[in-house]
Amino acid sequence: MSLCKPKTYRSDKFLRFVRTLPCCVCGSPETVAHHTERGMYGGGIGIKGSDLSGVPLCGYHHQALHTIGVNTFLEKYSVSIVEVNRNALMEYVKFLEGASK
């Protein structure tokens, strides 16, 4: 029996778009695209998730997330990564639809 390994989706264009969005914690315009590591669109413990899971974080908050851990970060800053990611995806679709007109 052969088990197929799922392919993790990669999109440089989406990640570039996420980097144009303000930090979802402080609103800083200088951001990186943080990949969720579990659950959303593939990934697992220690495995970078799909590029579709990207959320905008400034350098400070990106480092904080990795330092204090995801659960503590989400609780401390009252951020819903799922909601932020959903909004980023919806903005990207709007961007693409505008570009095609």
Beta strands, then each sheet from edge to edge (+ up, - down):
strand 1: 32-34
strand 2: 55-57
sheet 1: 1+ 2-
end
